[in-house]
Amino acid sequence: MTVTFGKFDLCRTASYPICMLFSGVTPDCVVQDYLKEAGFPHKADLANFVASLLLALLAIYLMFRSYRKYAAVGRKEMYIMFGYLFLAAVAQIILTTGVAGNGKAGKVITAVQAGFTVATFWTLLVNGVVGFQLAEDGTLFSTLAVAGSGGVVAIITAIFSVDAGLQLTSLAPPPNASDPQSMPVWILYFIVPAACIGGYLILQTIMILRLLGTRRPLVTLFMAVVAIAVAQVFIIVTSTPICTASNSKINGSFAGTILTGVAVVFLYRYWDSITEGKTMLRAHVMHEVVLIIYTAILDEWDEYGNNV
């Protein structure tokens, strides 16, 4: 298997949802429509459907948990990120049921799913900036910056993806091309998420080492990165072998989705651990400020009393 920059010929062996845009690429192994024997009218990927459903439920749970951490730094911003993850998982659920099919509707939903996926990674990066408290977290400005920029990224990704799937402009690859090339979609779907993960990792490493003075939370963050990396291995490298070994009943996509959920859990645990530390740090700073002001007031009062 070779991965060529800008080309989606990797869809022969990889099982990314974005591959549904390119009808001309024939996978080396396709999950069989064995559910039709049970009367299900659509071509479904049952294993990935269950994994995607679990990911959506996990996103809802983490949205609830993060929003209820009232004293936490960046709770609303994390809520927004998990919201984009939930939307991406819902779109993936629709795709795995096969209800949308492989035609125009299926390609539009694939483009929407790609948009929400890239937006999730983008809002992760923005959350990394929020942690530095350059602007007050939880304010209208901060939440709009996270949600709004994520929405813009989602729309841009979806537009380029729809174009690539339906050949709306000259940027799109030829219809039914066996080695389709779409540089904008390739960059948005692969490079941008990787850059966001790298940027978030760098920002958090700086924040942990310089502001909090501890390394322990970085272990949890590293586990999240490892989990998402292994997920890509399952999707790209082992998808076809798994499909062949299972007689075309499953491929690596379900394992990739499950490992994505594992990465999200590690990410939440990391954020939860540093948020408690940062909350206590904020409380300590406020205590010192109040103490200084209170002492200054008492000194002024004593001086005033002595003068009287």
PEWO-V130432 format. One record per pair of residues at least 24 apart in sequence whose C-alpha atoms are under 10 Angstrom apart, sorted by the first residue. I is the first residue (numbers start at 0). J is the second residue. Records with the same first field share a line. If there is no record, write none. Layout:
BEGIN
I->J / J
END
This chain:
BEGIN
0->235 / 236
2->235
3->178 / 180
4->180 / 181 / 182 / 185 / 186 / 189 / 190
5->179 / 180 / 181 / 182 / 183 / 184 / 185 / 186 / 189
6->172 / 178 / 179 / 180 / 181 / 182 / 184 / 185
7->176 / 177 / 178 / 179 / 180 / 181 / 182 / 184 / 185
8->176 / 177 / 178 / 179 / 180
9->178 / 179 / 235 / 236
10->177 / 178 / 179 / 234 / 235
11->177 / 178 / 235 / 238 / 239
12->234 / 235 / 236 / 237 / 238 / 239 / 240 / 242 / 250 / 251
13->231 / 232 / 233 / 234 / 235 / 236 / 237 / 238 / 239 / 250 / 251 / 252
14->231 / 233 / 234 / 235 / 236 / 237 / 238 / 239 / 250 / 251 / 252 / 253 / 255
15->113 / 231 / 234 / 235 / 238 / 251 / 252 / 255
16->90 / 91 / 94 / 95 / 106 / 108 / 109 / 110 / 112 / 113 / 252
17->106 / 108 / 109 / 110 / 111 / 112 / 113 / 160 / 164 / 184 / 185 / 188
18->106 / 109 / 164
19->94 / 100 / 101 / 102 / 105 / 106 / 107 / 108 / 109 / 110 / 164
20->101 / 102 / 103 / 105 / 106 / 107 / 108 / 109 / 110 / 160 / 161 / 162 / 163 / 164 / 165 / 175 / 179
21->101 / 106 / 163 / 164 / 165 / 172 / 173 / 174 / 175 / 176 / 177 / 178 / 179 / 180
22->101 / 102 / 106 / 164 / 174 / 175 / 176 / 177 / 179
23->173 / 174 / 175 / 176 / 177 / 178 / 179
24->175 / 176 / 177 / 178 / 179
25->175 / 177 / 178
26->239
27->238 / 239 / 240 / 242 / 243
28->238 / 239 / 240 / 241 / 242 / 243 / 246 / 247 / 248 / 249 / 250
29->238 / 239 / 242 / 243 / 246 / 247 / 248 / 249 / 250
30->239 / 242 / 243 / 245 / 246 / 247 / 248 / 249 / 250
31->242 / 246 / 247 / 248 / 249
32->97 / 247 / 248
33->247 / 248
34->248
39->96
40->96 / 97 / 98
41->95 / 96 / 97 / 98 / 99 / 100
42->94 / 95 / 96 / 97 / 98 / 99 / 100 / 101
43->92 / 93 / 94 / 95 / 96 / 97 / 98 / 100
44->92 / 94 / 95 / 96 / 97 / 248 / 249 / 250 / 252 / 253
45->92 / 95 / 96 / 97 / 248 / 249 / 253
46->95 / 248 / 249 / 250 / 251 / 252 / 253 / 254 / 256
47->91 / 92 / 94 / 95 / 96 / 249 / 250 / 251 / 252 / 253 / 254 / 255 / 256 / 257
48->88 / 89 / 91 / 92 / 93 / 94 / 95 / 96 / 97 / 252 / 253 / 256
49->92 / 95 / 96 / 253 / 256 / 257
50->88 / 91 / 92 / 95 / 252 / 253 / 254 / 255 / 256 / 257 / 258 / 259 / 260
51->85 / 87 / 88 / 89 / 90 / 91 / 92 / 93 / 94 / 95 / 252 / 253 / 255 / 256 / 257 / 259 / 260
52->85 / 88 / 89 / 91 / 92 / 93 / 95 / 256
53->88 / 92 / 256 / 257 / 260
54->84 / 85 / 87 / 88 / 89 / 91 / 92 / 256 / 257 / 258 / 259 / 260 / 261 / 263
55->81 / 82 / 84 / 85 / 86 / 87 / 88 / 89 / 90 / 91 / 92 / 260
56->85 / 88 / 89
57->81 / 84 / 85 / 88 / 260 / 261 / 263 / 264
58->82 / 83 / 84 / 85 / 86 / 87 / 88 / 260 / 263 / 264
59->84 / 85
60->85
61->85 / 263 / 264 / 267
64->267 / 271
65->267 / 270 / 271
68->271 / 274 / 275
70->274 / 275 / 277 / 278 / 279 / 282
71->136 / 137 / 270 / 271 / 273 / 274 / 275 / 276 / 277 / 278 / 279
72->129 / 130 / 131 / 132 / 135 / 136 / 137 / 270 / 271 / 273 / 274 / 275 / 276 / 277 / 278 / 281
73->126 / 127 / 128 / 129 / 130 / 131 / 132 / 135 / 136 / 137 / 138 / 141 / 142 / 270 / 274
74->126 / 136 / 137 / 142 / 270 / 271 / 274
75->126 / 136 / 137 / 138 / 141 / 142 / 145 / 146
76->122 / 123 / 125 / 126 / 127 / 129 / 130 / 136 / 137 / 138 / 141 / 142 / 143 / 144 / 145 / 146
77->122 / 123 / 125 / 126 / 127 / 129 / 142 / 145 / 267 / 270
78->142 / 146
79->119 / 122 / 123 / 126 / 142 / 143 / 145 / 146 / 149
80->115 / 118 / 119 / 120 / 121 / 122 / 123 / 124 / 125 / 126 / 145 / 146 / 149
81->119 / 122 / 123 / 263 / 267
82->115 / 119 / 146
83->112 / 114 / 115 / 116 / 117 / 118 / 119 / 120 / 121 / 122 / 146 / 149 / 150 / 153
84->112 / 115 / 116 / 117 / 118 / 119 / 120 / 122 / 260 / 263
85->115 / 116 / 119
86->111 / 112 / 114 / 115 / 116 / 119
87->111 / 112 / 113 / 114 / 115 / 116 / 117 / 118 / 119
88->112 / 115 / 116 / 256
89->115
90->115 / 116
91->116 / 256
102->164 / 165
103->161 / 164 / 165
105->164
106->160 / 161 / 162 / 163 / 164 / 165
107->157 / 158 / 160 / 161 / 162 / 164 / 165
108->157 / 160 / 161
109->157 / 160 / 161 / 164
110->153 / 154 / 156 / 157 / 158 / 159 / 160 / 161 / 162 / 163 / 164 / 184
111->153 / 154 / 156 / 157 / 158 / 160 / 161
112->153 / 156 / 157 / 160
113->153 / 154 / 156 / 157 / 160 / 161 / 184 / 187 / 188
114->149 / 150 / 151 / 152 / 153 / 154 / 155 / 156 / 157 / 158 / 159 / 160 / 187 / 188
115->149 / 150 / 152 / 153 / 154 / 156 / 157
116->149 / 152 / 153 / 156 / 188 / 192
117->149 / 150 / 152 / 153 / 154 / 155 / 156 / 157 / 187 / 188 / 189 / 190 / 191 / 192 / 193 / 195
118->145 / 146 / 148 / 149 / 150 / 151 / 152 / 153 / 154 / 155 / 156 / 187 / 191 / 192
119->149 / 150 / 152 / 153 / 192 / 195
120->149 / 152 / 191 / 192 / 193 / 194 / 195 / 196 / 199
121->145 / 146 / 148 / 149 / 150 / 152 / 153 / 191 / 192 / 193 / 194 / 195 / 196 / 198 / 199
122->146 / 147 / 148 / 149 / 150 / 152 / 195 / 199
123->149 / 192 / 195 / 196 / 198 / 199 / 266
124->192 / 194 / 195 / 196 / 197 / 198 / 199 / 200 / 202 / 203
125->149 / 195 / 198 / 199
126->199 / 202 / 203
127->195 / 196 / 198 / 199 / 200 / 201 / 202 / 203 / 206 / 270
128->198 / 199 / 202 / 203 / 206
130->202 / 203 / 206 / 270 / 273 / 274 / 277
131->202 / 203 / 205 / 206 / 210
152->187 / 191
153->187
155->183 / 184 / 187
156->183 / 184 / 185 / 186 / 187 / 188
157->184 / 187
158->184
159->183 / 184 / 185 / 187
160->184 / 185 / 187 / 188
193->228
196->224 / 227
197->224
200->224
203->270 / 273
206->273
207->273 / 277
210->277 / 280
211->273 / 276 / 277 / 280
213->273
215->269 / 272 / 273
216->268 / 269 / 270 / 271 / 272 / 273
217->269 / 273
218->265 / 269
219->262 / 264 / 265 / 266 / 267 / 268 / 269 / 270 / 272
220->262 / 263 / 265 / 266 / 267 / 268 / 269 / 270
221->262 / 265 / 266 / 269
222->261 / 262 / 264 / 265 / 266 / 269
223->258 / 259 / 260 / 261 / 262 / 263 / 264 / 265 / 266 / 267 / 268 / 269
224->259 / 262 / 263 / 265 / 266
225->258 / 261 / 262
226->255 / 257 / 258 / 259 / 260 / 261 / 262 / 263 / 265
227->255 / 256 / 257 / 258 / 259 / 260 / 261 / 262 / 263
228->255 / 258 / 259 / 262
229->254 / 255 / 258 / 259 / 262
230->254 / 255 / 256 / 257 / 258 / 259 / 260 / 261 / 262
231->255 / 256 / 258 / 259
233->258
END
